Structures are given as structure tokens and as C-alpha cells.
Amino acid sequence: MTRTEGVFRRALGEEFVRLHPQLQRRFGVGVSAGYGCIGHGVMTQVRRGPWWTVPFLALGSVRNIMFPEKGRGIPFRIDNHPYLDSFGRETVTFARTMHVRQGRRRRFDATMIYSEARGRIVDYLGTHQHLAVELDLSVSDDGALQLVSGAQRFYEGPIAFRVPSLLSGRAYLTEYFDDERELFVIDLEVRNCVFGLLFGYRGEFTCEFPQGKDAPETAKPYREERRD
């Protein structure tokens, strides 16, 4: 039987209750909880690495995995919806839509599951779940969520391999709730062990929590990968 108490609750275990109450609500999204989370706000800064990172980021944008634009004051939306995927796994969407300039929108998509085999969340990146990334979560003393990405694997048909650290980036994320301004604040940085910063953003947003146990098709990947 599929467990549906929420992927973040399962990953954090007893640590979940140490999150700020607003973060508990936000990351409590799950099939059993019966609601999703939609955030609207502004990326105060979107940044990227040196000029030579642009071709790689542009290639990733074809499958909604990062993008080459940078800037400040960029409106964005994030859609977190729970659902059971075609393999019966509880899944949460992380579909980020950013209006990087007039007439240009970019998506940065991910879908997250809890992997029993790996004992942690696996984050499938992009529209076709080609990249599967292990996530290590923790809670800071002030109730913020902290995330560091680990092993990264590539899947395409019969092809499957672990991506060498030299060719991949490690993500560092912190999200907290600002009580004074009543805003969620997120800070993400993706770095390569040799070449430094690849991509990052910092944003502020408010959330609404629509009822529902399924995700809209526009937030789901085009293809689902069974292997984690």
C-alpha cells in the first residue's frame, strides 16, 4: 500500500515539527493532507555563473532545467501539488514559472518522491525526469528548511549512469518564513565542485493552499521514470 502522509514528513521524520509552523503547512502538502500550495512573489535576484555556463543552461532550458537569463525583480509562481504518479508513488510537483523579461517566461520543473530504497527524497528534474537527484534535508535552529543535493543519476531508456561530480552541480537551498513581513523567503545556489557558481536565485513570496489531491496536467512531467 502506498504511504501518502507527505514526502517531506517522511524525509524529515521527527524533525518535521521543528519547522516554522508556516513551513510545516507549506511542506505538509501531500495526498492525505488533501491540499496543494501555490506561491506568488518576486525573485529579488536570479544569477548564473560566467559566460561559459550559458550554453549549458540554455540546453537545460529545453527540458525546463534551469535557464541562462539573470536579473532582478522577476515575478514568479511556484506550484506544489500532490498526486500519485503512474507507478503509484506519492509525488509533489515543484513547477517554478518566472517572467524573466517582457514576452519571455522560463520554467524550472521538478517532481519529488520519497524513495524507500534510498531513505530520502529523490528529485526528478525537468519535463522528462532524465535527472534524478538525492536530497538531504535538515531543520535549522530557527525553524528554516535546509536542503543539500547529493548523488545525481541520468536515465534515458536503457541508459543509466551516475553523473560525475565534475559534470554536475550541487544545490544548496534555505527557505524560511519572515514573521515580520509575513513572507516566505527562499535562497538557492547551484555550484560545481571545481568551477563554482552555476545558477541561483533568491525570492520572496506568499502562498495559498488550494484543496485537492491531484496535480493539474500542466504541472506534471511529460514522462515518468520508475528508477530512482
C-alpha positions in Angstrom: 0.0 0.0 0.0 1.3 3.4 -0.9 2.1 5.7 2.0 0.7 9.2 1.4 1.5 11.2 4.5 3.7 13.6 2.5 7.2 13.2 1.1 8.7 15.9 3.4 7.2 14.5 6.6 8.6 11.1 5.7 12.1 12.5 4.8 12.3 14.7 8.0 10.6 12.3 10.4 10.5 13.8 13.9 12.4 16.8 12.7 9.4 18.0 10.7 7.7 19.5 13.8 10.8 21.7 14.3 10.0 23.6 11.1 8.3 27.0 11.5 4.5 26.5 11.6 4.1 28.2 8.2 6.8 25.9 6.7 5.0 22.9 8.2 1.9 23.9 6.4 3.8 24.6 3.1 5.8 21.4 3.2 2.9 19.3 4.7 1.5 19.1 1.1 0.5 15.6 0.4 -2.2 13.3 -0.9 -3.6 12.5 2.6 -3.4 16.2 3.6 -5.7 16.9 0.6 -4.2 20.3 -0.4 -1.6 21.9 -2.5 0.4 25.1 -2.3 0.7 27.9 -4.8 3.2 30.7 -4.2 3.3 34.1 -5.9 6.1 36.6 -5.5 9.3 38.1 -6.8 12.8 36.8 -7.4 14.8 39.7 -6.0 17.8 38.2 -7.8 18.4 35.5 -10.4 22.0 34.8 -11.1 24.3 32.5 -13.1 27.9 31.6 -13.5 30.4 33.0 -16.0 29.7 33.3 -19.7 30.7 29.7 -20.5 27.8 28.4 -18.3 25.3 30.0 -20.7 25.3 27.1 -23.4 24.7 24.5 -20.7 22.0 26.5 -19.0 20.3 27.1 -22.4 20.4 23.4 -23.2 18.8 22.7 -19.8 16.0 25.2 -20.5 14.8 22.9 -23.4 13.6 20.5 -20.7 12.8 23.1 -18.0 16.0 22.5 -16.1 17.4 26.0 -15.1 17.9 28.7 -17.8 20.5 31.3 -18.8 18.8 34.5 -18.0 19.6 36.6 -15.0 18.1 39.7 -13.4 16.4 41.4 -10.5 12.7 41.9 -9.6 11.5 38.9 -11.6 7.8 37.9 -11.0 7.4 34.2 -10.4 5.0 31.5 -9.4 5.6 28.1 -7.8 3.1 25.2 -8.0 3.3 22.4 -5.4 0.6 19.8 -6.0 0.5 16.3 -4.6 -0.6 13.3 -6.7 0.0 9.6 -7.2 2.1 9.0 -10.4 1.6 6.2 -12.8 3.8 3.9 -10.6 1.6 4.6 -7.6 4.2 6.8 -5.9 3.2 9.9 -3.9 4.7 12.8 -5.8 4.8 16.6 -5.3 5.3 19.0 -8.2 7.8 21.9 -8.0 6.9 23.9 -11.1 8.5 27.3 -11.0 7.5 29.9 -13.6 9.5 33.1 -14.0 8.8 36.1 -16.2 12.4 36.8 -17.0 11.6 39.7 -19.3 8.8 41.0 -21.5 7.5 38.2 -23.7 9.7 35.6 -22.1 8.8 33.0 -19.5 11.0 30.3 -18.2 10.1 27.1 -16.3 12.2 25.2 -13.8 10.4 22.0 -13.1 10.9 19.1 -10.7 8.8 16.3 -9.2 9.7 14.8 -5.8 9.1 11.4 -4.4 10.3 9.6 -1.2 12.5 6.7 -2.1 12.2 3.8 0.4 15.4 2.2 -1.1 17.5 5.4 -0.6 15.7 6.6 2.6 15.4 10.2 1.3 13.7 12.3 -1.2 14.6 11.9 -4.9 14.1 15.0 -7.0 13.4 14.3 -10.7 14.4 17.4 -12.7 12.8 18.6 -15.9 9.9 17.6 -18.1 11.1 14.1 -18.8 12.6 13.1 -15.4 16.0 12.4 -17.1 17.9 13.5 -13.9 17.2 12.0 -10.5 18.9 13.8 -7.6 19.1 12.7 -4.0 18.2 15.4 -1.4 19.4 15.6 2.2 17.1 17.8 4.4 17.6 19.3 7.8 16.0 21.9 10.0 17.9 24.9 11.4 17.7 26.1 15.0 15.3 28.9 13.9 13.0 26.5 12.0 14.2 27.0 8.4 14.3 24.2 5.9 17.8 23.4 4.6 18.5 21.2 1.6 21.7 19.9 0.0 21.6 17.8 -3.1 23.7 14.6 -3.4 24.1 11.9 -5.9 22.8 12.6 -9.4 21.8 9.9 -11.9 20.9 10.2 -15.6 18.2 8.0 -17.1 17.1 7.7 -20.8 15.6 4.4 -22.0 18.2 1.6 -21.3 20.9 4.2 -20.5 21.5 4.8 -16.8 24.6 6.2 -15.1 25.7 8.3 -12.1 26.8 11.7 -13.2 30.4 12.5 -12.1 30.6 15.5 -9.7 32.9 17.3 -12.1 30.0 17.4 -14.6 27.2 18.2 -12.2 26.1 20.9 -9.7 25.3 20.6 -6.0 22.3 22.6 -4.9 22.2 24.4 -1.5 18.8 25.7 -0.5 17.4 27.6 2.5 13.8 28.5 2.9 12.3 30.3 5.9 9.3 32.4 7.0 9.8 36.1 7.8 7.3 36.7 10.6 7.6 40.5 10.5 6.7 40.7 6.8 4.7 37.5 6.6 6.6 36.2 3.6 8.3 33.0 2.6 12.0 33.6 1.7 13.9 31.2 -0.5 17.6 31.2 -1.4 19.0 28.6 -3.9 22.6 28.2 -5.2 23.8 25.5 -7.5 27.6 25.1 -7.5 30.1 22.9 -9.2 32.9 21.5 -7.1 35.6 22.9 -9.4 34.0 25.8 -11.4 31.9 27.4 -8.7 28.5 29.1 -9.2 26.4 27.7 -12.0 22.9 29.1 -11.2 21.0 30.6 -8.3 18.1 32.8 -7.1 16.7 34.5 -4.1 13.0 35.2 -3.8 10.1 36.3 -1.6 6.5 35.1 -1.9 3.1 34.5 -0.3 1.2 31.3 -0.5 -2.4 30.0 -0.9 -3.4 26.4 -0.2 -6.0 25.1 -2.6 -7.8 21.9 -1.8 -7.1 18.9 -4.0 -5.4 15.5 -4.1 -4.2 15.7 -7.7 -2.0 18.0 -9.8 -3.0 19.8 -13.0 -1.6 18.2 -16.1 0.4 21.4 -16.8 2.4 20.8 -13.7 3.2 17.1 -14.3 6.2 15.8 -16.3 5.7 14.6 -19.9 7.4 11.3 -19.0 7.8 9.4 -15.7 10.9 7.5 -14.7 10.5 4.4 -12.5 14.1 4.2 -11.4 15.2 6.3 -8.5 
